[in-house]
Amino acid sequence: MILDLITYGAFFLVTALSYGIICLGLNVQWGQTGLFNVGVAGFVAIGAYTSALLTTPDVVERFGGFDLPIWIGWISAAFVSGLAAAFIGVITLRLRADYLAITTFGIAITIQLVVLNAITITGGPFGIGFIPRPFSGLQEHPLLFNLANLSLVCGITGGVYYALERLIHGPWGRVLRAIREDEAAAASLGKNAKVFRLQAFVLGSAVMGFAGAIQAHFIGFIAPENYLSAITFQVWAMLIIGGSGNNRGALLGAILVWALWSITGAALGLIVPAEYQARAAALQIVFIGIGLAAILVVRPRGLLGEVTKVSRVLIDR
């Protein structure tokens, strides 16, 4: 019993931390720069499918199957997602607020439809299977397999967190926050707001694609329904609950929201009859929405909100 709990706990944390990496990417865009990206699912999908196509075995009826090492797939996922973001960003980042949100949401839907219909490349609705999994030799021992993957994902999450912390608290991050707070003032100091916004958009999307690849290889199978708009809602809820502008808050929010998602899913599975469970799954989003509203009432800036200069002065006092 205890071993089963440890096995599930490791599996849970691997999934939660992979969402935490996506939150870190969104935090660069929204928390630091104020970019309202509602196309998170699209960039996660790009990363997942890029890595899957490069690392899976050769398949006659589908493009790809280059059987490359997993680490090459992960690096390529980040690169392709960032490249796609650069192309999209050049076109869309002149928009602001809700206009940018509508545009990025439409792009994410377009990506999902392409994935669904490009059967010769993505496998269409049947998805891509036989994606190589890290430590696949341990799959017959679930406890060891999940613990090994947990150690790997913890190391990767720590590395991404450290790198982004250095960037955010350095000169580049200060420019992003200056643009977020007062673009005209930042421009008066010679900072090109368009270039910095594009850099943040590309970096955040590359991180999202990287996380998508990690999820794909941990699960071993991907399909278009894995990248619906519900992912975007989940990630935004994670960031807002944890604390926008704070990387620690992004990781904490990812773990808490995924815990709520898992608990409500299990509860609905026990309470709701099997024939109604597909419809009842929508209640998970309702529960997250209620939790989000409750947190915002008590902690408007999230559990670990961004610490500004004024906040630091008050804390020091």
LOTORKOL-457925 format. One record per residue (C-alpha): residue number from 0; residue in three letters; x, y, z. Coordinates in Angstrom, 3 decimals, padded with zeros to 6 digits. Layout:
i:NUM	aa:ala	east:X	north:Y	up:Z
...
END
This chain:
i:0	aa:met	east:000.000	north:000.000	up:000.000
i:1	aa:ile	east:002.747	north:002.436	up:000.975
i:2	aa:leu	east:004.747	north:001.600	up:-002.147
i:3	aa:asp	east:001.662	north:002.218	up:-004.270
i:4	aa:leu	east:001.207	north:005.634	up:-002.665
i:5	aa:ile	east:004.851	north:006.513	up:-003.270
i:6	aa:thr	east:004.553	north:005.367	up:-006.887
i:7	aa:tyr	east:001.473	north:007.488	up:-007.461
i:8	aa:gly	east:003.021	north:010.433	up:-005.619
i:9	aa:ala	east:006.042	north:010.323	up:-007.921
i:10	aa:phe	east:003.779	north:010.060	up:-010.985
i:11	aa:phe	east:001.697	north:012.987	up:-009.715
i:12	aa:leu	east:004.719	north:015.199	up:-009.115
i:13	aa:val	east:006.232	north:014.465	up:-012.533
i:14	aa:thr	east:002.999	north:015.595	up:-014.196
i:15	aa:ala	east:002.586	north:018.608	up:-011.901
i:16	aa:leu	east:006.167	north:019.769	up:-012.434
i:17	aa:ser	east:005.825	north:019.457	up:-016.200
i:18	aa:tyr	east:002.878	north:021.844	up:-015.906
i:19	aa:gly	east:005.038	north:023.945	up:-013.617
i:20	aa:ile	east:007.555	north:024.394	up:-016.443
i:21	aa:ile	east:004.727	north:025.535	up:-018.741
i:22	aa:cys	east:003.717	north:028.025	up:-016.016
i:23	aa:leu	east:007.276	north:029.333	up:-015.881
i:24	aa:gly	east:007.082	north:030.020	up:-019.601
i:25	aa:leu	east:003.750	north:031.808	up:-019.239
i:26	aa:asn	east:005.145	north:033.798	up:-016.333
i:27	aa:val	east:007.830	north:035.232	up:-018.607
i:28	aa:gln	east:005.140	north:036.379	up:-021.008
i:29	aa:trp	east:002.382	north:037.541	up:-018.680
i:30	aa:gly	east:003.927	north:037.909	up:-015.242
i:31	aa:gln	east:006.987	north:039.824	up:-016.415
i:32	aa:thr	east:005.950	north:041.414	up:-019.719
i:33	aa:gly	east:002.159	north:041.625	up:-019.620
i:34	aa:leu	east:001.618	north:039.599	up:-022.813
i:35	aa:phe	east:-001.874	north:038.069	up:-022.732
i:36	aa:asn	east:-001.105	north:034.744	up:-024.452
i:37	aa:val	east:-004.153	north:032.461	up:-024.587
i:38	aa:gly	east:-002.501	north:030.094	up:-027.056
i:39	aa:val	east:-000.555	north:028.058	up:-024.507
i:40	aa:ala	east:-001.955	north:024.726	up:-025.713
i:41	aa:gly	east:-000.736	north:025.401	up:-029.253
i:42	aa:phe	east:002.914	north:025.867	up:-028.255
i:43	aa:val	east:002.792	north:022.853	up:-025.941
i:44	aa:ala	east:001.456	north:020.812	up:-028.876
i:45	aa:ile	east:004.211	north:022.040	up:-031.210
i:46	aa:gly	east:006.864	north:020.919	up:-028.749
i:47	aa:ala	east:005.252	north:017.552	up:-028.101
i:48	aa:tyr	east:004.783	north:016.672	up:-031.777
i:49	aa:thr	east:008.243	north:017.937	up:-032.779
i:50	aa:ser	east:009.965	north:015.712	up:-030.250
i:51	aa:ala	east:007.680	north:012.752	up:-031.017
i:52	aa:leu	east:008.359	north:012.936	up:-034.774
i:53	aa:leu	east:012.110	north:013.076	up:-034.233
i:54	aa:thr	east:012.448	north:010.315	up:-031.648
i:55	aa:thr	east:009.879	north:007.649	up:-032.572
i:56	aa:pro	east:010.761	north:004.603	up:-034.688
i:57	aa:asp	east:010.177	north:004.692	up:-038.447
i:58	aa:val	east:006.537	north:004.291	up:-039.497
i:59	aa:val	east:005.591	north:003.715	up:-043.140
i:60	aa:glu	east:002.318	north:005.648	up:-043.180
i:61	aa:arg	east:003.602	north:008.712	up:-041.327
i:62	aa:phe	east:006.336	north:011.292	up:-041.784
i:63	aa:gly	east:009.066	north:011.303	up:-039.178
i:64	aa:gly	east:010.255	north:008.322	up:-037.232
i:65	aa:phe	east:013.903	north:009.419	up:-037.184
i:66	aa:asp	east:014.600	north:007.447	up:-033.983
i:67	aa:leu	east:016.849	north:010.176	up:-032.559
i:68	aa:pro	east:017.842	north:010.385	up:-028.875
i:69	aa:ile	east:015.334	north:011.906	up:-026.482
i:70	aa:trp	east:017.522	north:014.862	up:-025.568
i:71	aa:ile	east:017.726	north:015.910	up:-029.216
i:72	aa:gly	east:013.941	north:015.771	up:-029.413
i:73	aa:trp	east:013.619	north:017.986	up:-026.328
i:74	aa:ile	east:016.068	north:020.612	up:-027.575
i:75	aa:ser	east:014.414	north:020.583	up:-030.994
i:76	aa:ala	east:010.990	north:020.986	up:-029.372
i:77	aa:ala	east:012.109	north:024.155	up:-027.612
i:78	aa:phe	east:013.746	north:025.473	up:-030.799
i:79	aa:val	east:010.756	north:024.813	up:-033.087
i:80	aa:ser	east:008.285	north:026.232	up:-030.543
i:81	aa:gly	east:010.428	north:029.346	up:-030.181
i:82	aa:leu	east:010.752	north:029.663	up:-033.967
i:83	aa:ala	east:006.973	north:029.391	up:-034.367
i:84	aa:ala	east:006.528	north:032.003	up:-031.634
i:85	aa:ala	east:008.948	north:034.340	up:-033.411
i:86	aa:phe	east:006.931	north:034.083	up:-036.626
i:87	aa:ile	east:003.619	north:034.524	up:-034.807
i:88	aa:gly	east:004.980	north:037.281	up:-032.589
i:89	aa:val	east:006.193	north:039.443	up:-035.459
i:90	aa:ile	east:002.620	north:039.462	up:-036.765
i:91	aa:thr	east:000.599	north:039.644	up:-033.545
i:92	aa:leu	east:002.569	north:041.467	up:-030.838
i:93	aa:arg	east:001.532	north:044.863	up:-032.156
i:94	aa:leu	east:-001.854	north:043.977	up:-030.666
i:95	aa:arg	east:-002.691	north:044.625	up:-027.029
i:96	aa:ala	east:-004.638	north:042.958	up:-024.229
i:97	aa:asp	east:-007.853	north:041.291	up:-025.367
i:98	aa:tyr	east:-006.981	north:041.605	up:-029.069
i:99	aa:leu	east:-003.765	north:039.647	up:-028.507
i:100	aa:ala	east:-005.677	north:037.110	up:-026.412
i:101	aa:ile	east:-008.235	north:036.502	up:-029.169
i:102	aa:thr	east:-005.495	north:036.184	up:-031.787
i:103	aa:thr	east:-003.365	north:033.717	up:-029.818
i:104	aa:phe	east:-006.453	north:031.683	up:-028.934
i:105	aa:gly	east:-007.317	north:031.435	up:-032.622
i:106	aa:ile	east:-003.755	north:030.371	up:-033.416
i:107	aa:ala	east:-003.925	north:027.612	up:-030.795
i:108	aa:ile	east:-007.201	north:026.341	up:-032.279
i:109	aa:thr	east:-005.619	north:026.407	up:-035.747
i:110	aa:ile	east:-002.642	north:024.386	up:-034.529
i:111	aa:gln	east:-004.959	north:021.828	up:-032.926
i:112	aa:leu	east:-006.960	north:021.499	up:-036.160
i:113	aa:val	east:-003.781	north:021.070	up:-038.207
i:114	aa:val	east:-002.628	north:018.355	up:-035.833
i:115	aa:leu	east:-006.028	north:016.686	up:-036.123
i:116	aa:asn	east:-006.138	north:016.706	up:-039.930
i:117	aa:ala	east:-002.495	north:016.335	up:-041.016
i:118	aa:ile	east:-002.715	north:012.553	up:-040.781
i:119	aa:thr	east:000.439	north:011.816	up:-042.803
i:120	aa:ile	east:002.504	north:013.932	up:-040.399
i:121	aa:thr	east:000.841	north:013.797	up:-036.994
i:122	aa:gly	east:-001.200	north:010.624	up:-037.242
i:123	aa:gly	east:-004.394	north:012.694	up:-037.099
i:124	aa:pro	east:-006.968	north:011.608	up:-034.519
i:125	aa:phe	east:-005.014	north:008.377	up:-033.906
i:126	aa:gly	east:-002.067	north:010.342	up:-032.537
i:127	aa:ile	east:001.519	north:009.156	up:-032.203
i:128	aa:gly	east:002.441	north:006.185	up:-030.066
i:129	aa:phe	east:005.643	north:004.374	up:-029.132
i:130	aa:ile	east:007.254	north:007.625	up:-028.023
i:131	aa:pro	east:010.434	north:006.610	up:-026.192
i:132	aa:arg	east:010.299	north:007.146	up:-022.451
i:133	aa:pro	east:013.261	north:008.028	up:-020.237
i:134	aa:phe	east:014.401	north:005.064	up:-018.151
i:135	aa:ser	east:012.254	north:002.745	up:-020.278
i:136	aa:gly	east:014.257	north:-000.201	up:-018.969
i:137	aa:leu	east:012.602	north:000.318	up:-015.587
i:138	aa:gln	east:009.003	north:000.251	up:-016.835
i:139	aa:glu	east:008.471	north:-003.221	up:-015.377
i:140	aa:his	east:009.159	north:-001.690	up:-011.963
i:141	aa:pro	east:006.670	north:001.207	up:-011.643
i:142	aa:leu	east:008.138	north:002.560	up:-008.406
i:143	aa:leu	east:011.682	north:002.786	up:-009.734
i:144	aa:phe	east:010.473	north:004.072	up:-013.103
i:145	aa:asn	east:008.446	north:006.905	up:-011.589
i:146	aa:leu	east:011.123	north:007.828	up:-009.059
i:147	aa:ala	east:013.770	north:007.942	up:-011.789
i:148	aa:asn	east:011.561	north:010.176	up:-013.933
i:149	aa:leu	east:010.795	north:012.334	up:-010.918
i:150	aa:ser	east:014.476	north:012.896	up:-010.241
i:151	aa:leu	east:015.025	north:013.818	up:-013.893
i:152	aa:val	east:012.082	north:016.227	up:-014.061
i:153	aa:cys	east:013.024	north:017.788	up:-010.718
i:154	aa:gly	east:016.521	north:018.448	up:-012.065
i:155	aa:ile	east:015.148	north:019.928	up:-015.292
i:156	aa:thr	east:012.609	north:022.072	up:-013.430
i:157	aa:gly	east:015.319	north:023.338	up:-011.095
i:158	aa:gly	east:017.544	north:024.186	up:-014.055
i:159	aa:val	east:014.793	north:026.072	up:-015.894
i:160	aa:tyr	east:013.796	north:027.865	up:-012.689
i:161	aa:tyr	east:017.394	north:028.934	up:-011.967
i:162	aa:ala	east:017.999	north:030.141	up:-015.519
i:163	aa:leu	east:014.786	north:032.172	up:-015.609
i:164	aa:glu	east:015.462	north:033.630	up:-012.168
i:165	aa:arg	east:018.841	north:034.880	up:-013.361
i:166	aa:leu	east:017.255	north:036.421	up:-016.455
i:167	aa:ile	east:014.281	north:037.939	up:-014.671
i:168	aa:his	east:016.317	north:039.520	up:-011.874
i:169	aa:gly	east:018.949	north:040.779	up:-014.294
i:170	aa:pro	east:018.886	north:043.829	up:-016.591
i:171	aa:trp	east:016.761	north:042.031	up:-019.198
i:172	aa:gly	east:014.034	north:041.233	up:-016.690
i:173	aa:arg	east:014.033	north:044.769	up:-015.339
i:174	aa:val	east:013.445	north:046.091	up:-018.853
i:175	aa:leu	east:010.507	north:043.689	up:-019.285
i:176	aa:arg	east:008.874	north:044.901	up:-016.092
i:177	aa:ala	east:009.491	north:048.522	up:-017.071
i:178	aa:ile	east:007.733	north:047.892	up:-020.391
i:179	aa:arg	east:004.893	north:046.147	up:-018.575
i:180	aa:glu	east:004.386	north:049.066	up:-016.191
i:181	aa:asp	east:004.996	north:052.029	up:-018.531
i:182	aa:glu	east:006.031	north:051.345	up:-022.114
i:183	aa:ala	east:006.365	north:055.051	up:-022.977
i:184	aa:ala	east:008.783	north:055.631	up:-020.102
i:185	aa:ala	east:010.850	north:052.593	up:-021.104
i:186	aa:ala	east:010.960	north:053.784	up:-024.714
i:187	aa:ser	east:012.117	north:057.221	up:-023.578
i:188	aa:leu	east:015.166	north:055.516	up:-022.077
i:189	aa:gly	east:016.043	north:053.978	up:-025.425
i:190	aa:lys	east:014.511	north:050.537	up:-024.904
i:191	aa:asn	east:012.867	north:048.978	up:-027.965
i:192	aa:ala	east:009.643	north:047.610	up:-026.489
i:193	aa:lys	east:008.747	north:045.592	up:-029.590
i:194	aa:val	east:012.049	north:043.717	up:-029.539
i:195	aa:phe	east:011.871	north:042.927	up:-025.827
i:196	aa:arg	east:008.247	north:041.776	up:-026.052
i:197	aa:leu	east:009.164	north:039.496	up:-028.937
i:198	aa:gln	east:012.098	north:038.083	up:-026.974
i:199	aa:ala	east:009.846	north:037.339	up:-023.993
i:200	aa:phe	east:007.205	north:035.765	up:-026.225
i:201	aa:val	east:009.767	north:033.536	up:-027.943
i:202	aa:leu	east:011.475	north:032.475	up:-024.711
i:203	aa:gly	east:008.198	north:031.721	up:-022.939
i:204	aa:ser	east:006.878	north:029.706	up:-025.882
i:205	aa:ala	east:010.146	north:027.770	up:-026.172
i:206	aa:val	east:009.836	north:026.797	up:-022.509
i:207	aa:met	east:006.228	north:025.698	up:-023.110
i:208	aa:gly	east:007.269	north:023.557	up:-026.092
i:209	aa:phe	east:010.065	north:022.020	up:-024.032
i:210	aa:ala	east:007.580	north:021.096	up:-021.300
i:211	aa:gly	east:005.219	north:019.654	up:-023.905
i:212	aa:ala	east:007.995	north:017.362	up:-025.104
i:213	aa:ile	east:008.703	north:016.226	up:-021.540
i:214	aa:gln	east:005.032	north:015.354	up:-021.042
i:215	aa:ala	east:004.879	north:013.468	up:-024.346
i:216	aa:his	east:007.871	north:011.292	up:-023.492
i:217	aa:phe	east:006.700	north:010.616	up:-019.963
i:218	aa:ile	east:003.260	north:009.455	up:-021.152
i:219	aa:gly	east:004.510	north:007.750	up:-024.339
i:220	aa:phe	east:001.514	north:008.744	up:-026.469
i:221	aa:ile	east:000.017	north:011.993	up:-027.774
i:222	aa:ala	east:-003.182	north:012.840	up:-029.657
i:223	aa:pro	east:-004.979	north:016.060	up:-030.668
i:224	aa:glu	east:-007.431	north:015.864	up:-027.770
i:225	aa:asn	east:-004.469	north:016.267	up:-025.393
i:226	aa:tyr	east:-004.090	north:019.873	up:-026.567
i:227	aa:leu	east:-007.526	north:021.388	up:-026.281
i:228	aa:ser	east:-008.133	north:024.829	up:-024.767
i:229	aa:ala	east:-008.600	north:023.243	up:-021.333
i:230	aa:ile	east:-004.798	north:023.106	up:-021.020
i:231	aa:thr	east:-004.601	north:026.869	up:-021.475
i:232	aa:phe	east:-007.248	north:027.366	up:-018.789
i:233	aa:gln	east:-005.401	north:025.036	up:-016.407
i:234	aa:val	east:-002.062	north:026.774	up:-016.868
i:235	aa:trp	east:-003.543	north:030.250	up:-016.440
i:236	aa:ala	east:-005.330	north:029.106	up:-013.280
i:237	aa:met	east:-002.064	north:027.661	up:-011.974
i:238	aa:leu	east:-000.177	north:030.897	up:-012.552
i:239	aa:ile	east:-002.859	north:033.173	up:-011.097
i:240	aa:ile	east:-003.430	north:031.016	up:-008.025
i:241	aa:gly	east:000.296	north:030.605	up:-007.394
i:242	aa:gly	east:001.136	north:034.246	up:-008.036
i:243	aa:ser	east:001.773	north:035.965	up:-011.346
i:244	aa:gly	east:005.249	north:037.484	up:-011.602
i:245	aa:asn	east:006.773	north:035.021	up:-009.129
i:246	aa:asn	east:008.437	north:031.844	up:-010.417
i:247	aa:arg	east:008.020	north:030.096	up:-007.088
i:248	aa:gly	east:004.344	north:030.950	up:-007.213
i:249	aa:ala	east:004.107	north:029.479	up:-010.720
i:250	aa:leu	east:005.474	north:026.143	up:-009.495
i:251	aa:leu	east:003.337	north:026.147	up:-006.342
i:252	aa:gly	east:000.202	north:026.952	up:-008.329
i:253	aa:ala	east:000.935	north:024.134	up:-010.777
i:254	aa:ile	east:001.167	north:021.590	up:-007.969
i:255	aa:leu	east:-001.956	north:022.830	up:-006.165
i:256	aa:val	east:-004.183	north:023.074	up:-009.230
i:257	aa:trp	east:-003.047	north:019.696	up:-010.554
i:258	aa:ala	east:-003.790	north:018.228	up:-007.111
i:259	aa:leu	east:-007.296	north:019.726	up:-007.243
i:260	aa:trp	east:-007.741	north:018.434	up:-010.801
i:261	aa:ser	east:-006.647	north:014.919	up:-009.796
i:262	aa:ile	east:-008.719	north:014.797	up:-006.619
i:263	aa:thr	east:-011.913	north:016.020	up:-008.297
i:264	aa:gly	east:-011.370	north:013.608	up:-011.183
i:265	aa:ala	east:-011.038	north:010.680	up:-008.806
i:266	aa:ala	east:-014.057	north:011.816	up:-006.780
i:267	aa:leu	east:-016.242	north:012.172	up:-009.863
i:268	aa:gly	east:-015.132	north:008.721	up:-010.992
i:269	aa:leu	east:-016.394	north:007.261	up:-007.723
i:270	aa:ile	east:-019.609	north:009.266	up:-007.410
i:271	aa:val	east:-020.908	north:009.708	up:-010.966
i:272	aa:pro	east:-022.217	north:006.671	up:-012.891
i:273	aa:ala	east:-020.009	north:005.541	up:-015.769
i:274	aa:glu	east:-022.453	north:006.631	up:-018.490
i:275	aa:tyr	east:-022.387	north:010.265	up:-017.220
i:276	aa:gln	east:-018.688	north:010.630	up:-016.444
i:277	aa:ala	east:-017.830	north:012.205	up:-019.802
i:278	aa:arg	east:-020.253	north:015.050	up:-019.120
i:279	aa:ala	east:-019.328	north:015.266	up:-015.455
i:280	aa:ala	east:-015.688	north:015.865	up:-016.394
i:281	aa:ala	east:-016.631	north:019.484	up:-017.099
i:282	aa:leu	east:-017.218	north:019.873	up:-013.362
i:283	aa:gln	east:-013.451	north:019.734	up:-012.857
i:284	aa:ile	east:-013.140	north:023.076	up:-014.609
i:285	aa:val	east:-015.968	north:024.411	up:-012.429
i:286	aa:phe	east:-014.141	north:023.353	up:-009.263
i:287	aa:ile	east:-010.924	north:025.001	up:-010.437
i:288	aa:gly	east:-012.887	north:028.153	up:-011.234
i:289	aa:ile	east:-014.367	north:028.174	up:-007.736
i:290	aa:gly	east:-010.932	north:027.638	up:-006.225
i:291	aa:leu	east:-009.513	north:030.432	up:-008.362
i:292	aa:ala	east:-012.253	north:032.840	up:-007.267
i:293	aa:ala	east:-011.756	north:031.927	up:-003.606
i:294	aa:ile	east:-007.999	north:032.478	up:-003.774
i:295	aa:leu	east:-008.410	north:035.834	up:-005.503
i:296	aa:val	east:-010.816	north:037.015	up:-002.809
i:297	aa:val	east:-008.367	north:036.171	up:-000.038
i:298	aa:arg	east:-005.095	north:036.752	up:-001.929
i:299	aa:pro	east:-005.734	north:039.021	up:-004.942
i:300	aa:arg	east:-002.126	north:038.660	up:-006.123
i:301	aa:gly	east:-002.032	north:034.894	up:-005.660
i:302	aa:leu	east:-000.479	north:032.791	up:-002.918
i:303	aa:leu	east:003.030	north:034.045	up:-003.707
i:304	aa:gly	east:002.529	north:037.286	up:-005.561
i:305	aa:glu	east:005.274	north:039.321	up:-007.163
i:306	aa:val	east:007.418	north:041.229	up:-004.672
i:307	aa:thr	east:007.808	north:044.778	up:-005.966
i:308	aa:lys	east:010.156	north:047.445	up:-004.661
i:309	aa:val	east:007.376	north:048.879	up:-002.508
i:310	aa:ser	east:006.626	north:045.406	up:-001.148
i:311	aa:arg	east:010.307	north:044.877	up:-000.312
i:312	aa:val	east:010.401	north:048.135	up:001.664
i:313	aa:leu	east:007.327	north:047.104	up:003.655
i:314	aa:ile	east:008.796	north:043.647	up:004.265
i:315	aa:asp	east:012.098	north:045.107	up:005.421
i:316	aa:arg	east:010.249	north:047.361	up:007.880
END
